[in-house]
Amino acid sequence: MGKLVDQLSESYGFEVAGRLDIDTNRGGAGITADSVRGVDVAIDFSTADAVADTLPRLATHGVNLVVGTTGWVSEEPTMRRIAEDAGIGVVAAANFSLGVNLFLDLGA
């Protein structure tokens, strides 16, 4: 999904400011004041462990976050508190498929 967002971003008028992966962001180390300067929102389709490392660092720099990663529900209360304290927005969903979300909405 992250690769698709990256691929389509330009056609929707968005610029990808940078890309982080397991080698460039181990423990959240790739998130620095320089690497997020001018960034409005980060998009994370990585791993549950990475969310717990990445979100606090993004919050420190005031960067909003979209998370499409699953498996970090045990960290959610802590991550929610960090985001609230920093005043950043976080959109988190286990599935970003339009069809799946329509199906879930119909069942509600």
Residue pairs with C-beta under 8 A, 6 or more apart in sequence:
1 45
1 68
1 96
2 43
2 44
2 45
2 46
2 68
5 43
5 45
6 16
6 19
9 15
9 16
10 16
17 36
17 38
17 39
18 35
18 39
20 30
20 31
20 35
20 54
21 46
22 46
22 50
24 30
25 31
25 50
25 53
25 54
27 53
28 50
28 53
28 54
28 56
28 57
31 54
31 57
31 58
31 61
33 61
36 42
36 58
36 61
36 63
39 61
39 63
40 63
40 64
41 63
41 64
41 65
41 66
42 54
42 58
42 63
42 64
42 65
42 66
43 65
43 66
43 68
44 50
44 51
44 54
44 65
44 66
44 67
44 68
44 69
45 68
45 69
46 54
46 69
47 69
47 71
48 69
48 70
48 71
48 72
48 75
49 72
50 69
51 67
51 69
51 72
51 75
51 79
52 72
52 75
52 78
52 79
54 65
55 65
55 67
55 79
55 82
55 83
55 90
56 79
56 82
58 64
58 65
58 88
59 82
59 83
59 85
59 86
59 88
60 86
62 86
62 87
62 88
63 88
64 88
64 89
64 90
65 83
65 88
65 89
65 90
65 91
66 90
66 91
66 92
67 90
67 91
67 92
67 93
68 92
68 93
68 94
68 95
68 96
70 94
72 79
79 90
80 90
83 89
83 90
93 101
95 101
